[in-house]
């Protein structure tokens, strides 16, 4: 796990005077009650709203250290908003702290909260003491952010699964800790956010690239068949989607010069899909060459951490040197069998 900020291990008494909170609730009475309660605990800036637009604005402008919002505000999708925040599609701080409040915590709602990337969930009704315990816990230490192809956000696992492959993680910069405990200058905290955001971008690109190589390994054997199976067609579709996501992810990075590689991989996958009954062996050879290049690309461009042990997790999907399926070797083996 890469540390971008030490969240603190000791339970220092926080000073919330400079911490800003935005409270979103469809019931103005609840919002006002929460505002008054939080003021008694020393919070200096508290804004209440019943409008999704205000929550969206707080996310877009990074104007709150903590957003405490009901998931059912009218005017927009709070789940999608948080997911877009974590995926760096809105605002300039994907680590902004967001806590969900929910009245009916059914299975579907909890799953949507977890998959969106909220920091915590509080079930209504709740006491001020319970709320303060949650805020204090977040102030003293957030969960690290995990990066996969489909999710960026706080680690959702209660405990690591022994058979699970490692996913890259980044220590999440903690605005409440920075202001209420460490009294860190704002420019220093923003620098940490910028560094951690660049790590998220690099790890996400690494995850995408690793998934492309994984898919190519499963697609290549079909180049020896007379037609493309439904399973391989699904892999091709997935590869096209990931290539598109990779092109977006690298657009504003120094890796943008390699866009042609991912565009070529997508073009070949599309061409194979368009001719399922007549696989062109040359395209499969090209696909392997591209996968080999992407493997090298990840190893050159994505490891931003000098310690090899820390840079390794996002490579879990990449083939080891000398391993994996080789279209050339498989073709030779097929010829030996038929001769």
N, C-alpha and C positions, 0 to 999 in steps of 0.2 A: 504494500500500500504506500502511496506517495503522500507525504505530509506537506500540505500547503500552509497549514496554520496549526499551532499547538492550541487546542481548545481548553487546555488547563486540566490538571488532575485534582487539585485541591478545591474544596468547597468554599471559596472566597465569597463573602457577602457582597452581592452585586449592588451597584448604584444605577438605577434605571432612569435617572434624570434626563439623560441624553438619548434614550432609546425611544424610537417612534413606532407606534402601532396603528394599523388600520383594522378596524373591526367591521366585518360585513355580516348583516343579519336582516332577513326580511321583516322582522318585528322590531320597530324602532324602540319599543320599550326595553327589549332585551339589550339592544345596542347601547342605549343610554345607561342601563344598569351596569353593563360591563365597563363602560367608560368611567363611571364614577368609582367603581370598585378598583380599577387599575390605577386611578389617580391616587387613591389612598395608599397604594404600594410604591408611589414615587415615580411613576412613569410621567415624563414631561410632555410628550406629544401623543395624543390619542384622537384619531378621527373615526367617526362611525358613519356607516352608510347602509342603505338597503338596495343599492344599485350595483349591478355587475360592472357597469362602465367604470365606476370608481376603483373597484378592485383591479380591473384590467389596467387602469392608468397607473396605479401604485406599482404593479408588476413592470409595466413598460418603462417607467421613469426611475425605478429602483428607489422609491421615496419612503419606504418603510423597512424597519429592521425586522418586523414581524407582521405577517398578515394572518389574522384570525378570522376565518370566513365560513359561513354556512355554505354547504355544497349546493344548495337549491335556490340561489339567488336568481331572480327573473332578469332576463335580458341577455343571457349568455350561458355558456357551458363552463363551469368552474373547473371541471376535470380536464377539459381540453386546454384551458388556459394554463394550468399548472404543468401539464405535459409539454406544451409549447415552450414554457419557461425553461424547463429542464433540458429540452432539446435545442436551446439557444436560438429559438425562432422569435422570441420577443424579449425586450429588455437587454441589459448588458451584464446582468449578474444571474447566471443560472442557479446559483446557490442561495438565492433569496429564501428566507425561512417562511414556510406556509403551513399553518395548522388548520385542519378541517374540523368543523363542528357539524354534527349530524344528529337528527332527532330519531330516525328509524335506521339503526345500523344493521340492515339485512345483508345477506351474503353478497349480493350484487353490488351494493353500495360500497362495502368494505373493499371488495376486489377492485372497483374503479378507483378508489382512493389510493390503494397500494400501487396500482399500475400507473397512476398519474405522477406519483412522486412527491406526495405530501410528506412533511416531516413528522407529523403526529396527527392523531384523531381524538377528539373529545366528544363524548356522547352527552346530549342534552337530556335533562337538565344537569348542570354541574355547578359546584360551589366555587367561590372565589379561591378558597384554599387549594382545591384540586387544580384550578387553572394556574395558580402561582407555582405549584409543584412542577407542573409540566414545563412552564416557562423557565424555571430555575434549572431543571434538568437539561433543557436545550441549551441554556446559557453556559453550562459547565461542560457540555460535550455532545456534539451532534453525531449521528451515525455517518460513517464515510459514504461517499457516493460510489456506486457501482456503475460500470459502463458495459452494456451488452448491445447487440444489434437492435433490440426492441425496447430497451429501457435505459434511461439515465436518471438516477435519483438516489435517495437514501437506501442503504442496504436493507432489503425486505426480509432477509432470512433471520429467524430466531436463533439458529445455530447453523454453522457450516455443515453441509452434507459430505460425509467422508468420500463418496463416489463422485462428487461434483467437480467439474473442471474449474480452475481458478479464473475469475474474471478480474479485470483491472479495477482498482479502487483508488479514489483520490480523497484525501482529507478535506472536508468541506469548510471553507472559510466561514467564520461564525461572527456575524455582525453584532449580536447581543453581547457575546463574550468580549469582542473588541472594544465596545463602548462601555459596558457596565462593569467589567472586571479589570480589563487590561488598560483601559483609557488610552487606546492606541490612536495616533494621529490618523485622520481619515485617508490621507494620501498613501500611507503605508498599507492600510487595509485594502484600498483599491488596487494597489500593486499585487497583493496576494490574490485577490479575486482574478485579476488579469492572468497571472501565472497559472492558477488552478484551471481557469477556463481554457487556456491553451493546452493543458494536459488532457482535459476532457475531449477536445477536438482531435488531438493526436491519437488518443486511445480509441475513440469512435472510428476513426479512419482505419486503425489497425484491426479492429473487430470486423469491419466491413470487408477489408482486404482478405483477412483470414477466412471469412465465410465464403468468399468467392473461390479461393483456392480449394476449400473443402468441397464445394459444389462441383468444381471442375474435375476433381478426383472421381466423383461419382458419375459424371457425365461422360468422361472419356471412354469407358468400356463400350458404350453404345455405338461408338464409331466402327466397331467390328460387326455390328448387327445389320440386318436388312432394313429395319425400320426403328423409329424412336418410340419407346413405350410411354404410357401415360405417366409413369413415375419419373422418367427422364424429362418428359415435357414439363412436369411440375418443377423439376430442378432448374430447367432452362428459364422458366418464368420467374422463379425466385432470383436467379442470377441477374436477369435483366433489371429487376426491381432494385437489387442491391447496388448494381453498377450505377443506376440513376441516383441513388442516395449518396454514393461515394462521390460522384461528380459534384453534387451540391455541397458536400462536406468539405471538399478540398478547394472549392472555388476561391475562398478568401485566405488561403494559406500558401506558403512557399512551395507546396506540392502541386500547385495548379498546373505546372508545366507537364505533369504526367497524366493530364486528363485524357490525352489521346489513347493511352493504354486501356483505360476503363471504358472509353467509348468503343474501342476496337473489340473488347471482350463482349460488350453488349451487342454490337453489330453481328458478331459471329453467332451468338446465342439466338438472336432473332432469325438469322438466316437458316440455322439448323431447324428451328421450330417451323419455319415456313416450308421446309421440304422434309417432312417426317418419314416419307417412304423412300427417299433417296439420299441417305447421309453421305456427305462429301468427306472422304478421309482427310483431305488436305486441311479442312476447317478444324478437325480435331487435333491435328498436329499443331496448327496455329494456336489453338486454345491452350494446349499444354505449354507452348513457348511463352504465351502471355501469363499463364499461371506461375511459371518459373520466374518471370520478370517481376510479377507482383510480390512474390515471396521475397525477392531481393529488395524490392522497393520498400516493403514494410521494415525490413531489418536495417535499412539505411536511414529512412526518414522518420519513422515513428518512435524509436527509442530516444526520448528526450532526457532520460535519467541516466547518469553516468554509471550507477551501480548495476551490473548485469542482472542481479537477482531481482531488482525492482522493476526492470524494464521487461522482464520475461512474460508476465501473466497474459498480456493480450495476444501473445503468439500461440496460444493453446491450440488454435485451429490449423496452424501451418504445418505442412509436412516436414519431417526431419530430413536432413541431407541424405541423399541416396535412397530415400524411401518413397512411398506413394506409388500410385499407378503410373506406368509409363506406356503411352500409346505405342511408341516405337518398339519397346520390348514385347508388349502384348501381341503386336502384329507379327513379329518374328516367331513368337511361340505358336501362334495360330498356323503360320505357314509350315512349321515343323510338324504340327499335328496332322495336317492334310496332305503332306508330301509322302 
